Each structure stands twice: as C-alpha cells, then as structure tokens.
Amino acid sequence: MGGTAHRITFAAEPPEPRALDVRWIHGSPSAKHNTDPDIQVHAYDEHTVILRQNMAVNYEAPFLFLLFGNDRAVLIDTGATASAEFFPLRRVVDDLVARWLAEHRRDGYALLVLHTHAHGDHIAGDAQFADRPDTTVVGADAGSARAYFGFADGPGRAARVDLGGRVLECLATPGHHEAAVTYYDPHTGFLLTGDTVYPGRLYVEDWAAFRATVDRLIEFAGTRPVTHVLGCHIEMTDEPAVDYPILTTYQPHEPPLQMTVGQLRDLRGAIDEVGDRPGRHAFPDFVICRRDA
C-alpha cells in the first residue's frame, strides 16, 4: 500500500512518557450555554490523538483514541451519541485522517474501528462509519470481539493488530463486561483499559473475572514499558475518594485522566480489601461498585 510512501518506524526505541497535562473539556454550569466543542481533539504526538465527547451532549463524556499506522488507522470506541448532528465523530475522524495523510502521503489508507467493550456509551457512533470507504467496523459484542481477536478459548495470550509497523497488543479483560478488551500500544506506551480501570466508578459484573483481569494487567505491565494507563472516563473529583454524582454535566475539579501501573497495584490491593462484600467501596483514586454479589 503506497509503494513509494515513506514508511514510519514505530516502536524502534522504548516509548518516552510525554506529559498529559491537558485541560479536558468538562462541561459547564449551564448545559444550554455550553461553548465546548462537540469533540475535544488532543494530539499526543503526530500519530496519536485522544478525543473527548462534550459533556453537554452526553454526561458520560467518554474518551476515544485514534492511532495511525503506515497502512491504516484504528479508532478505539465511537462514543455515547449516535447522531452525527450532535456528535460529528465521522467528520472529525475524516478530517484528522486527511490531515495525517497530507503529511504522510499514501496511495490508499484504511480505517479500523474497534472497541473497549459493548456498553452503549462506547459504540453509539458505529453507524456513522457503516458506509465509510475502506473501513472495517468490528462488532463490540462478545461473539464478534472473540472471533476477531481469537479469544474464543478464553483470555489466553495477547492478540496482535498490525496497523502497518505499529502493532497493538490486545488482551481479553473481562470483569466489567464479558467482551472487554485492553489495548497496549508500544509506540506510546499507552495501556488503554476502557472501563476496567479509570479514575471513576469501576462497575464490576463478574468479581472473579475482574480480579483475574487486574492480575493479568499488572503482570503484563511488568514486562512492557507502560507510560500511561488510560481509561475512557473521569468521574472522580480531585478530592481523594470523592466522585461526582451520576448524571453530572459539570466537573470543574477533575483529576488527570492518566493513571499509573502503581495505581493498578493499588486497585489489586483494594480488591483484596473489598473481599466478598458487595456494594460501593470508595478508595482515593477510584470507587469499586461490585454488582455481581
């Protein structure tokens, strides 16, 4: 693809952590008078983009990730709103792809759409890409995800998705959702954990699977240079153990999106502390909400 195009070398060296001191859009006191963009676009580097949905459009305000390789880009998750009028994800992604291709010319370039899991606030925009040329949308349901990644026999080893020299490692990480997938990008060192780990309410549907998933993530991160652990929401305040109420559309005192491998270990300790107790359990950086008991 693009025979004379310059091939970018990804992950030639261990990733260097870059600062992520971003002031994310976080809603406004009056949703009616909100002036935030429908989608915030932050270029982490020239091949990596982090997107956040406007909280006035949907209170979930999920984060999405667009990663460019030599042969194709991947969009991980499609947000919480189907309407292209109110959530113009296709237009924003098309513009970002066009800008990238203007700097890195190719004869052809594909887009792959993957998901962290199948909850509605991560798949609502899928239909915007249904008729997009050279685009593959992989279903987020357990059957589609397992078939695509080869997870049919359980978590097993990490699957690999090659974007053209940029090879993501993909892990089955059930617990929050049976079809949850975590992505590791060696180029940036990002560990993209979806709703499994993030600064917010960690809703657990299967406690045993969740505990095993966190163990697996810690083991995996021990053998990879992880720069940032990035989930798909911020729900905590900057006061330890205090989260914003559900349906909040103005969060002026958010902590950073990015977490650390050390906080993964803190989560494992919290799991032991919760033990067999159902319900809500607040910890400094997250709240465990155990639903399976």
C-alpha beads as a LAMMPS data file, in Angstrom:
LAMMPS data file: protein, C-alpha beads

293 atoms
292 bonds

1 atom types
1 bond types

-500.0 500.0 xlo xhi
-500.0 500.0 ylo yhi
-500.0 500.0 zlo zhi

Masses

1 110.0

Atoms # bond

1 1 1 0.000 0.000 0.000
2 1 1 1.546 3.301 -1.022
3 1 1 4.640 1.683 -2.564
4 1 1 6.732 4.873 -2.650
5 1 1 5.392 6.285 0.582
6 1 1 7.823 6.904 3.416
7 1 1 7.471 4.132 5.996
8 1 1 7.350 5.412 9.546
9 1 1 9.351 3.411 12.061
10 1 1 7.235 2.782 15.157
11 1 1 8.492 1.492 18.498
12 1 1 12.133 1.436 17.432
13 1 1 13.003 2.597 20.934
14 1 1 11.162 2.196 24.237
15 1 1 8.483 4.900 24.460
16 1 1 9.326 8.050 26.357
17 1 1 6.484 9.284 28.562
18 1 1 5.105 12.631 27.424
19 1 1 3.241 14.998 29.687
20 1 1 -0.536 14.755 29.539
21 1 1 -1.337 17.913 31.469
22 1 1 -4.392 18.583 29.319
23 1 1 -7.297 20.732 30.450
24 1 1 -10.034 18.440 29.208
25 1 1 -13.444 19.859 28.403
26 1 1 -15.536 19.126 31.491
27 1 1 -18.955 20.656 30.926
28 1 1 -20.351 23.944 32.161
29 1 1 -22.751 25.144 34.874
30 1 1 -25.449 25.535 32.214
31 1 1 -25.597 22.879 29.522
32 1 1 -27.783 25.236 27.476
33 1 1 -24.943 27.758 27.327
34 1 1 -22.110 25.273 26.902
35 1 1 -19.460 26.532 24.493
36 1 1 -17.167 23.493 24.450
37 1 1 -16.576 21.795 21.091
38 1 1 -18.680 18.714 20.420
39 1 1 -15.434 16.731 20.461
40 1 1 -12.145 17.841 22.006
41 1 1 -9.112 16.809 19.975
42 1 1 -5.711 16.430 21.630
43 1 1 -2.691 15.330 19.602
44 1 1 -0.453 13.366 21.964
45 1 1 2.045 13.085 19.134
46 1 1 1.784 13.338 15.350
47 1 1 0.479 9.754 15.084
48 1 1 -1.738 9.591 18.195
49 1 1 -4.921 11.504 19.013
50 1 1 -7.104 11.468 22.129
51 1 1 -10.716 12.618 21.772
52 1 1 -13.281 13.513 24.414
53 1 1 -17.009 13.898 23.890
54 1 1 -18.749 17.044 25.122
55 1 1 -20.413 16.517 28.497
56 1 1 -23.389 18.635 27.448
57 1 1 -24.043 16.203 24.591
58 1 1 -23.782 13.180 26.878
59 1 1 -22.885 13.196 30.565
60 1 1 -20.688 10.106 30.129
61 1 1 -18.175 12.279 28.221
62 1 1 -16.149 9.244 27.092
63 1 1 -12.631 9.361 25.728
64 1 1 -11.781 7.794 22.359
65 1 1 -8.420 7.049 20.781
66 1 1 -7.263 7.391 17.166
67 1 1 -3.916 5.772 16.331
68 1 1 -2.193 5.980 12.942
69 1 1 -0.018 3.277 11.394
70 1 1 1.603 3.070 7.973
71 1 1 -1.263 1.202 6.340
72 1 1 -4.316 2.044 8.410
73 1 1 -5.579 3.893 11.451
74 1 1 -7.613 2.478 14.303
75 1 1 -10.391 4.277 16.155
76 1 1 -10.969 2.735 19.555
77 1 1 -14.599 3.310 20.636
78 1 1 -17.187 5.555 18.991
79 1 1 -18.713 7.445 21.893
80 1 1 -22.103 7.814 23.531
81 1 1 -24.232 9.530 20.853
82 1 1 -25.443 8.158 17.533
83 1 1 -26.460 11.455 15.918
84 1 1 -23.834 12.938 13.616
85 1 1 -25.562 16.309 14.062
86 1 1 -24.862 16.435 17.785
87 1 1 -21.762 14.245 17.795
88 1 1 -19.950 14.588 14.448
89 1 1 -17.416 11.844 15.062
90 1 1 -17.168 10.709 11.432
91 1 1 -16.477 14.259 10.266
92 1 1 -13.818 14.821 12.928
93 1 1 -12.112 11.497 12.223
94 1 1 -12.215 12.066 8.458
95 1 1 -10.605 15.477 8.964
96 1 1 -7.882 14.048 11.211
97 1 1 -7.152 11.260 8.719
98 1 1 -6.996 13.767 5.864
99 1 1 -4.579 15.959 7.830
100 1 1 -2.377 12.974 8.648
101 1 1 -2.356 11.853 5.015
102 1 1 -1.412 15.349 3.881
103 1 1 1.804 14.930 5.892
104 1 1 2.281 11.201 5.223
105 1 1 1.019 10.562 1.712
106 1 1 -0.303 7.117 0.838
107 1 1 -1.932 5.658 -2.277
108 1 1 -4.602 4.134 -0.060
109 1 1 -5.414 4.142 3.608
110 1 1 -7.881 2.139 5.668
111 1 1 -9.670 2.689 8.971
112 1 1 -10.352 0.004 11.557
113 1 1 -12.944 0.622 14.282
114 1 1 -12.504 -1.394 17.477
115 1 1 -13.984 -1.120 20.960
116 1 1 -13.044 -1.482 24.590
117 1 1 -16.410 -3.161 25.288
118 1 1 -20.030 -3.184 24.180
119 1 1 -21.773 -0.736 26.511
120 1 1 -23.791 1.914 24.692
121 1 1 -21.569 4.869 25.569
122 1 1 -18.705 3.226 23.642
123 1 1 -20.479 2.036 20.491
124 1 1 -23.198 4.606 19.754
125 1 1 -21.334 6.211 16.851
126 1 1 -20.640 2.960 14.990
127 1 1 -23.309 3.606 12.367
128 1 1 -21.557 6.812 11.275
129 1 1 -18.810 4.602 9.817
130 1 1 -21.010 1.920 8.255
131 1 1 -20.737 3.357 4.714
132 1 1 -17.249 4.823 5.007
133 1 1 -14.944 3.501 2.254
134 1 1 -12.026 1.265 3.237
135 1 1 -13.404 0.917 6.759
136 1 1 -13.930 -2.151 8.915
137 1 1 -16.126 -1.878 11.994
138 1 1 -15.651 -4.846 14.319
139 1 1 -18.672 -5.522 16.498
140 1 1 -18.162 -4.974 20.211
141 1 1 -20.337 -7.890 21.325
142 1 1 -18.602 -10.885 22.853
143 1 1 -19.039 -13.124 19.815
144 1 1 -17.667 -10.591 17.326
145 1 1 -14.792 -9.484 19.547
146 1 1 -13.726 -13.012 20.436
147 1 1 -13.817 -14.092 16.818
148 1 1 -11.818 -11.091 15.600
149 1 1 -9.146 -11.286 18.291
150 1 1 -9.132 -15.062 18.636
151 1 1 -10.287 -15.029 22.259
152 1 1 -12.730 -17.906 21.791
153 1 1 -10.854 -20.160 24.204
154 1 1 -10.597 -17.580 26.986
155 1 1 -8.146 -14.748 27.719
156 1 1 -5.031 -16.712 26.695
157 1 1 -2.235 -14.760 25.096
158 1 1 -2.439 -11.249 23.732
159 1 1 -3.696 -10.877 20.167
160 1 1 -1.951 -8.513 17.778
161 1 1 -3.387 -5.930 15.427
162 1 1 -0.902 -4.543 12.906
163 1 1 -1.651 -1.034 11.641
164 1 1 1.432 -1.140 9.428
165 1 1 4.527 -1.220 11.590
166 1 1 2.530 -0.141 14.643
167 1 1 1.411 -3.368 16.286
168 1 1 -1.095 -3.229 19.125
169 1 1 -1.265 -5.986 21.712
170 1 1 -4.859 -6.763 22.640
171 1 1 -5.908 -8.560 25.797
172 1 1 -9.257 -10.039 26.778
173 1 1 -10.003 -8.346 30.103
174 1 1 -13.481 -9.378 31.320
175 1 1 -14.956 -8.345 34.635
176 1 1 -16.597 -5.033 33.888
177 1 1 -18.028 -6.562 30.702
178 1 1 -17.648 -10.022 29.244
179 1 1 -16.287 -8.642 25.959
180 1 1 -13.897 -6.058 27.444
181 1 1 -10.581 -5.624 25.610
182 1 1 -7.473 -3.732 26.765
183 1 1 -5.009 -2.407 24.175
184 1 1 -1.285 -1.815 24.578
185 1 1 0.454 0.468 22.087
186 1 1 4.252 0.017 22.089
187 1 1 4.729 3.307 20.217
188 1 1 3.323 5.484 23.009
189 1 1 3.403 3.026 25.892
190 1 1 -0.345 3.546 26.387
191 1 1 -2.288 0.833 28.180
192 1 1 -5.879 1.542 27.107
193 1 1 -8.102 -0.026 29.745
194 1 1 -11.590 1.134 28.760
195 1 1 -13.950 0.963 31.742
196 1 1 -11.876 -1.658 33.539
197 1 1 -9.535 0.883 35.146
198 1 1 -10.032 4.657 35.176
199 1 1 -10.408 7.469 37.738
200 1 1 -14.049 6.799 38.484
201 1 1 -16.638 4.187 39.372
202 1 1 -15.408 0.740 38.416
203 1 1 -18.586 -1.262 37.894
204 1 1 -17.865 -4.963 38.266
205 1 1 -20.236 -7.536 36.782
206 1 1 -18.037 -10.598 37.417
207 1 1 -15.852 -10.301 40.518
208 1 1 -13.662 -13.346 39.903
209 1 1 -13.032 -12.309 36.294
210 1 1 -12.271 -8.741 37.352
211 1 1 -9.715 -9.883 39.925
212 1 1 -8.053 -12.135 37.355
213 1 1 -8.032 -9.292 34.817
214 1 1 -6.298 -6.883 37.184
215 1 1 -3.731 -9.574 37.997
216 1 1 -3.156 -10.064 34.287
217 1 1 -2.770 -6.343 33.621
218 1 1 -0.207 -6.000 36.402
219 1 1 1.730 -8.997 35.093
220 1 1 1.553 -7.665 31.525
221 1 1 2.655 -4.170 32.553
222 1 1 5.604 -5.679 34.380
223 1 1 7.044 -6.806 31.049
224 1 1 6.230 -3.711 28.960
225 1 1 7.207 -0.034 29.212
226 1 1 3.839 1.470 30.169
227 1 1 3.852 5.271 30.140
228 1 1 0.174 5.931 30.908
229 1 1 -2.788 3.798 31.927
230 1 1 -5.723 5.415 30.123
231 1 1 -9.351 4.550 30.684
232 1 1 -12.395 6.061 28.990
233 1 1 -13.910 8.325 31.668
234 1 1 -13.148 10.686 34.511
235 1 1 -15.697 10.539 37.344
236 1 1 -13.595 11.305 40.406
237 1 1 -13.048 14.771 41.846
238 1 1 -9.604 15.986 42.846
239 1 1 -10.555 15.220 46.462
240 1 1 -9.449 11.669 47.324
241 1 1 -12.250 9.063 47.406
242 1 1 -14.919 11.551 46.270
243 1 1 -16.619 11.107 42.899
244 1 1 -19.030 13.313 41.012
245 1 1 -22.656 12.121 41.197
246 1 1 -24.019 10.118 38.294
247 1 1 -25.533 12.339 35.542
248 1 1 -23.228 15.233 36.439
249 1 1 -22.611 17.504 33.438
250 1 1 -20.140 19.921 35.033
251 1 1 -16.904 18.598 36.515
252 1 1 -14.541 21.534 37.076
253 1 1 -12.323 19.696 39.554
254 1 1 -11.352 16.525 37.721
255 1 1 -8.147 14.603 38.393
256 1 1 -5.966 13.664 35.404
257 1 1 -7.211 11.010 33.006
258 1 1 -3.896 9.180 33.083
259 1 1 -3.146 6.637 35.783
260 1 1 -0.053 4.582 36.570
261 1 1 0.950 0.960 36.972
262 1 1 1.314 1.774 40.667
263 1 1 -2.390 2.609 40.742
264 1 1 -3.093 -0.755 39.105
265 1 1 -1.364 -2.312 42.095
266 1 1 -3.421 -0.104 44.403
267 1 1 -6.532 -1.463 42.691
268 1 1 -5.370 -5.022 43.320
269 1 1 -4.935 -4.206 46.997
270 1 1 -8.400 -2.649 47.051
271 1 1 -9.864 -5.833 45.562
272 1 1 -8.417 -7.805 48.450
273 1 1 -9.787 -5.257 50.898
274 1 1 -13.282 -5.477 49.428
275 1 1 -13.186 -9.266 49.577
276 1 1 -16.649 -10.769 49.394
277 1 1 -18.531 -7.602 50.329
278 1 1 -21.000 -6.356 47.704
279 1 1 -21.808 -2.696 47.101
280 1 1 -19.861 0.515 46.757
281 1 1 -16.319 0.908 48.097
282 1 1 -14.501 4.248 47.785
283 1 1 -10.714 4.442 47.530
284 1 1 -8.541 7.515 46.894
285 1 1 -8.329 7.179 43.085
286 1 1 -11.425 5.144 42.199
287 1 1 -14.662 3.646 43.521
288 1 1 -15.316 -0.078 43.195
289 1 1 -19.000 -0.832 42.601
290 1 1 -19.499 -4.542 42.890
291 1 1 -22.667 -5.580 41.098
292 1 1 -22.250 -9.354 40.896
293 1 1 -22.954 -10.262 44.520

Bonds

1 1 1 2
2 1 2 3
3 1 3 4
4 1 4 5
5 1 5 6
6 1 6 7
7 1 7 8
8 1 8 9
9 1 9 10
10 1 10 11
11 1 11 12
12 1 12 13
13 1 13 14
14 1 14 15
15 1 15 16
16 1 16 17
17 1 17 18
18 1 18 19
19 1 19 20
20 1 20 21
21 1 21 22
22 1 22 23
23 1 23 24
24 1 24 25
25 1 25 26
26 1 26 27
27 1 27 28
28 1 28 29
29 1 29 30
30 1 30 31
31 1 31 32
32 1 32 33
33 1 33 34
34 1 34 35
35 1 35 36
36 1 36 37
37 1 37 38
38 1 38 39
39 1 39 40
40 1 40 41
41 1 41 42
42 1 42 43
43 1 43 44
44 1 44 45
45 1 45 46
46 1 46 47
47 1 47 48
48 1 48 49
49 1 49 50
50 1 50 51
51 1 51 52
52 1 52 53
53 1 53 54
54 1 54 55
55 1 55 56
56 1 56 57
57 1 57 58
58 1 58 59
59 1 59 60
60 1 60 61
61 1 61 62
62 1 62 63
63 1 63 64
64 1 64 65
65 1 65 66
66 1 66 67
67 1 67 68
68 1 68 69
69 1 69 70
70 1 70 71
71 1 71 72
72 1 72 73
73 1 73 74
74 1 74 75
75 1 75 76
76 1 76 77
77 1 77 78
78 1 78 79
79 1 79 80
80 1 80 81
81 1 81 82
82 1 82 83
83 1 83 84
84 1 84 85
85 1 85 86
86 1 86 87
87 1 87 88
88 1 88 89
89 1 89 90
90 1 90 91
91 1 91 92
92 1 92 93
93 1 93 94
94 1 94 95
95 1 95 96
96 1 96 97
97 1 97 98
98 1 98 99
99 1 99 100
100 1 100 101
101 1 101 102
102 1 102 103
103 1 103 104
104 1 104 105
105 1 105 106
106 1 106 107
107 1 107 108
108 1 108 109
109 1 109 110
110 1 110 111
111 1 111 112
112 1 112 113
113 1 113 114
114 1 114 115
115 1 115 116
116 1 116 117
117 1 117 118
118 1 118 119
119 1 119 120
120 1 120 121
121 1 121 122
122 1 122 123
123 1 123 124
124 1 124 125
125 1 125 126
126 1 126 127
127 1 127 128
128 1 128 129
129 1 129 130
130 1 130 131
131 1 131 132
132 1 132 133
133 1 133 134
134 1 134 135
135 1 135 136
136 1 136 137
137 1 137 138
138 1 138 139
139 1 139 140
140 1 140 141
141 1 141 142
142 1 142 143
143 1 143 144
144 1 144 145
145 1 145 146
146 1 146 147
147 1 147 148
148 1 148 149
149 1 149 150
150 1 150 151
151 1 151 152
152 1 152 153
153 1 153 154
154 1 154 155
155 1 155 156
156 1 156 157
157 1 157 158
158 1 158 159
159 1 159 160
160 1 160 161
161 1 161 162
162 1 162 163
163 1 163 164
164 1 164 165
165 1 165 166
166 1 166 167
167 1 167 168
168 1 168 169
169 1 169 170
170 1 170 171
171 1 171 172
172 1 172 173
173 1 173 174
174 1 174 175
175 1 175 176
176 1 176 177
177 1 177 178
178 1 178 179
179 1 179 180
180 1 180 181
181 1 181 182
182 1 182 183
183 1 183 184
184 1 184 185
185 1 185 186
186 1 186 187
187 1 187 188
188 1 188 189
189 1 189 190
190 1 190 191
191 1 191 192
192 1 192 193
193 1 193 194
194 1 194 195
195 1 195 196
196 1 196 197
197 1 197 198
198 1 198 199
199 1 199 200
200 1 200 201
201 1 201 202
202 1 202 203
203 1 203 204
204 1 204 205
205 1 205 206
206 1 206 207
207 1 207 208
208 1 208 209
209 1 209 210
210 1 210 211
211 1 211 212
212 1 212 213
213 1 213 214
214 1 214 215
215 1 215 216
216 1 216 217
217 1 217 218
218 1 218 219
219 1 219 220
220 1 220 221
221 1 221 222
222 1 222 223
223 1 223 224
224 1 224 225
225 1 225 226
226 1 226 227
227 1 227 228
228 1 228 229
229 1 229 230
230 1 230 231
231 1 231 232
232 1 232 233
233 1 233 234
234 1 234 235
235 1 235 236
236 1 236 237
237 1 237 238
238 1 238 239
239 1 239 240
240 1 240 241
241 1 241 242
242 1 242 243
243 1 243 244
244 1 244 245
245 1 245 246
246 1 246 247
247 1 247 248
248 1 248 249
249 1 249 250
250 1 250 251
251 1 251 252
252 1 252 253
253 1 253 254
254 1 254 255
255 1 255 256
256 1 256 257
257 1 257 258
258 1 258 259
259 1 259 260
260 1 260 261
261 1 261 262
262 1 262 263
263 1 263 264
264 1 264 265
265 1 265 266
266 1 266 267
267 1 267 268
268 1 268 269
269 1 269 270
270 1 270 271
271 1 271 272
272 1 272 273
273 1 273 274
274 1 274 275
275 1 275 276
276 1 276 277
277 1 277 278
278 1 278 279
279 1 279 280
280 1 280 281
281 1 281 282
282 1 282 283
283 1 283 284
284 1 284 285
285 1 285 286
286 1 286 287
287 1 287 288
288 1 288 289
289 1 289 290
290 1 290 291
291 1 291 292
292 1 292 293
